[in-house]
Amino acid sequence: MKNLTKILVTGLIETLIITGCARQATTEMEDAKAAINAVVQAKGDVYAKDELNKLYDDLQAAIDEIDAQSKKLFKKYGRAKEMLAKIVTDADEVKALIPARIEKNKSTAFRAQVEAETAVAEAKALLEKAPKGLEKVNGKSESLEIYRFPWPPPSASAAVEIPRKYLVRDEETTLLKDVNRIIELALDKNEYDEKKYYAVPAGFALVTRMERIESDGTPMRGKKRWALELQPLSRFSFSEYLKALLGSDPGYYRIFVFIVTPHAFEQSGAEISAEEAKEWFRRGMNKLPIRIGEMNFSNEYSCSVLIYEFERVSETQSPKFCLNGLIPGRTHLIKAGIWEKLQQ
C-alpha cells in the first residue's frame, strides 16, 4: 500500500512538473515586453540604442523558441521562460544606465538646442514649399500637391528602424528615390501593391493599404487578406480606418508607415479624436515627388517603420486601435516577408 501511494504521489508530482513546463510563457512574455517598453519610455532609443536593439533580438529569439515548442507534441517552455526572464533583468540594467548618459549629454545641451532649432527652421521652410509646386515630368509641367503626414507621428502599436546597410547598396551617392525604390521592391514582392506618399520634415512617409493578419502578424492568405473594402486613404485618418472596420470581420488588421527623414522624432502620446483626424491632410500621392526623390540620403537620414494595428473582437463590438501591440516591429516585418526582401 505504501509503495502504491509512493508511486501515485511521484506520478502526480511529475504530472505537475510537465504541466508547468508545458504552460506557454504568456505572463513572462508580457513582462519582457513591458520591460523593453520601459527602456523605450526612458529614451533608450536615443541613449541606449545598441542595447535596445539587442533586447529586441533577444525577444525575437524567445518568440522563435516558443513557436518551435508550440509545434511539438510534448511542449517545454522552460528555456523560453528563462530567456524572457533574462530579458527583464537585462532591460532593467539598461534602463538604469540611461540617466547617467542623459546627464553626460547635458554639457552639450545648448549647442544641441541651437542645432535643433536650425534643423526645425530648415524643415519648416521645406514643408512650406511642399503643398504646391511645379515639377517637370516627361517634359511636361505638372501641378503637384503632397500633404504632410501628422508630425510628430501618432503613437504606433510597434516600431522598428531599418538598418542603413539595407538601404545603401553601393558607394555611390544614394538619393531618397533610391531608398524608396528598395522599399517599393520589398513591398511589391509581398503583394503590397498600393501605397500613398506624404511629406515629413526633409523626407517622406510611405503608407501601405490596410491588410488583415493572423494573431502572430502573418498576412491572411488569399482574398481574406484584402477583403476589407478600403483603398489607400486620400487622407491618413484613424476615424476613416475605424469606420471602414465597422463592417469588417472580427480579427486583426494592420498598416505599415515607412518614415524617411534626417530628424529625430518622438511619437505623439495624445489620443487622436475624430475631430482632430478630420484636420489631417486630405490627399496622399501615388508616387514620390521628384523634388523629394532627388534629395541626398546622407548619413543623418534613417528609415523608421511604424506599425498601426487594429482589432475587432466580435461583430457586436466596435474595432479598436491596439496602442501596445504584442508583436515587436521587427517581427511584423519578418512575418510580412518584407525584412527578408530588404536584405536582398
N, C-alpha and C positions, 0 to 999 in steps of 0.2 A: 504493500500500500504506500509506504514511504517512497519507494522507487518511482511508483506511478505518479505520485504527487510532484516529485522532483522533476520528472520528465515534462509534466504539464506546465509547471512553473517555468522551466527552461524554454519550452516552446513558446509560452506567452511572451517572455522577455525577448526572444528572437523575433517574434512577430512585431512587437512594438518597435524594435530597432529597425527592422526592414521598412515598416510603415513610415517611421520618421525619416528615414533616408529617402524614401520614395516621394515624400511630400515636395511639391515644387517650391522653389525658393521665392515665393511671391513677396513675403514680408521683407526678406533680405534684399530683393531687387528694388523695392520701393525705398528702403533705407539707403541703398547705394546711390540711387538717382537723386534722392533728397540731399545727400552729402555732396554730390557733384554740383547740384544746383546751388547749394550754399557757397561753394567756391566761386561760381559764376556771379552770384549776387554780391560777393565780396570783391568783385572786379578782378577775378582770377583770369578772365580772358584778356586782361591788359597787363597784369603784373605777374602772372604765373602761367603764361601761355603754353610753354612746353610741358609743364606738369599737368595742366588741364588736358592737353591732347593725350598724354599717357593714360590719364584716368578714363578718357573716352575709349581708348584702345583696350584697356583692361575690362571695361564694361562690355565692350563688344565680344571679347573673348569669353566672358562669363555667359553672355547670351548664347553664343555658339555652343558652349558646353551644355547648357540647359536644353537647347534644341536637339543636340545629339542624344542626350539621355531620354528625351521625350519619345524618341523613336524606338527605344529598346523595350523589350518585354519586362525585364526587371530594371526598373529605373532607380538610379542612385544619384541624388542631387547634392551629396555631401561635399564634393570637390567644388561645385558651383557656389555653394553657400560659403565655403572658405574663401573663394575668390572675391565674392561680394563683400564679405566681412573685411577683407584686406583693403578693398576699395574705400570703404567707410573710414578705416584707420588712416590710409594714405591721404584721403581728401581732407580730413581734419588737420593733418600735418601741413598740407599745402595751404589751407586756409589760415593757419597760424603764421605762415611766412609772409603773408600779404601786407599786414600793417607796417612791418619794418621796411618793406620795399616801397610802400607809398611814402613813408617818412623820408626815405632816401631821395625820392624824386622831388620832394618839396623845395629843395635848394634851387631847382631849375624851373620852378613853377611860373615865375614871372615871364621868363623867356618863352616857355611853352604857351602861356596865355596870349602873348603877343603874336606868336606864330599861328595859334588857333584863330585869333581874330582876323588875321590876314587871310587865312585859308577860307574862313566863312565869308569874308567880303568878296573874295575871288569866286567862290561857289555861287554866291548870290548874284553876282554880275553875270555869270554864265547862265543861271536859271532864268534871269530876267529876259535873256535872249531866246530862251528855248520855246515858249509857246507859239511864236510865229516867226517865219523866215522863209527865204527863197533858197533853193539848192538846185544845182544842175544835175538832172538825172537823164542819161541818154541824150544829152544835148538839149533837153527841154527844161524850161523853168517850171517848177512845181511848188505850189504853196503847201508848206508842211506845218503841222501843229503836233507837238508832243507834250503831253501833260505830265506833271510831276507826280511821282509816287509819294504817298504820305511820308513826311520826314520830320522827326525820326520815325522809322517804320513801327507799326503797331506790334505789340508783343506777339511772338510766334509760339507755336507748340514745341518746336525744336529748331536748332540751327547748327550749321557746320561751315567751316571755311575750306574752300578748295585749295589744295597745295599749289603753289605758284608753278612748280615744275610740270604740272599737268596742263597748264595754260600757255607756257612759253616753250615752243618746240625747237627753236634754233637760236643761234647767237645774233641773228639779225633783229632789227627793231621790230617790236611787236606792237600792233595797234589794237584799239578796242574792237575793231571789226574782226580781227584775227581771233581774239578771245571769244567773241560772240559766235564765230563760226565753229570753234571747238565745242562750245556748249550746245549749239544747234545740232551738230552731228551726233553728239551723245544722246540728245533728246529724240532726234528723228529715228535713231536706231532702236529706240524703245517705244515708238509709236506716239510720241508727244509731238504731233504734227502742228498743232495750233498754239500760237503764242501771242503775247501782247507786250509792247515795249513802253516804258515810262522813263522820264528823266529823274535822275538823282544828282546830288552835287558832283559835278565833274565826271559823270558817268551815266549808267543806265540800269534799269531794273527789267528783267525778263520774267513774265508771269505765265505759267502753264495753265491749260484747261483743267478744271476740276475733274478728278477721277475717283472711282470707287475702289477701295482697297480692302484686303484682309486685315485682321487684327494685328498681324505681325508686320504690316507695311507692304506686303506683296500685292501688286495690282491684280484686281479681279480679271479672270480670263474671259475672252470673247466679248460679246455685246454688253455684258453686265458692267464692264469697266467704264464704258462711256454711255451708260443708259440714262444718265442724268441729262435732261434736255437743256443744257446750258453751254453755250458757246463762250469763248473768252470774253469777259465782260467789257463793254465800252467804257466802263468806269470800275475801278477797283473798290468794291464796296462790300463790307460784311453783310449789310442788310439785304443786298441783292442775292448774295450767296445763300443766306439763310432762307430767304423767300423761295428760292428755287428748290431748296432741300425739303420744303414743307410737303411736297408731293412725291418725295423720293422714297425708296425702300429703306427699311431700317439697316443700319450698317455704318461703316467708316468711309469718310471722303477726305481728299487731300488736294492741295495745290502747292506748287513749288514757286518760290520767288528768288531768282538769282540777282544779286546786287553787286555791281562792279563799280567801285569808287575808291579814290585815294584817301578818303576821310574816315576816321574812326567814328563809330556811332553806337548809341545805346538804343535798345528797343523801348518804345513808349510803354510806360506802365499803366497808362489810362485805358479804361474800357471804352470801346468805340460804340457810341449810340447810333441809332438810325439817322437822327438829325445830323450828327457830325459826318456820318458816312455820305450823306447827300451832298456835302460840300466837297467831297473828294472829286478829283478831276474826271471829266466825263469820257474821255477817249484814251485808248491805248493804241499804239501804232502796230501795223502788221509787219514792220521791218525796222531795223535800226537806222536812224537818220545818218546820212553821210557825214554831216558835221561832227556828230559824236563819234562815229566809227573811225574817223581819221585821227582821233586823239591818241597820244602815245601811252601805252600801258607801261608806265615807269615803275621803278621799284616801290614807290609809295602805294601803288594800287594793290587791291586784293579782291577776291570774289567770295562773298558770303552767300549761303543758301538758307533762306528762311522757309520753314515748313509750317503751313497752316492746316490743321486737322480738325475735321468736324465729325460729330457723331449723332446719329438718330437712333435712340434706343428701341423705340417701337413706333408703330403707325399712329398711336394715340398721343405721342409726345413730340414736342417741337424739337428740331435739331439744335445742337449746342456747339459752340466753339470750344475745343479742347485746349485750354491755356497751358496746362502742364502735361504734355503728351508723355506717354510711357515709352515711346520709341525714340532713341537718340537720332540726331540729324543724320549722322553718317550711315546708320542702319537704314534709314528711309532711302537714301541714295543707292545703297547696296541692293536692297530688295527691289528697287525700281529698275536696276540694271544700269543706272547712269554712272555710278562710281567706276565700274569696270571699263566702260567706254571712254571715260575721261582719261584713263591711264594709257590708252592705246595710241 
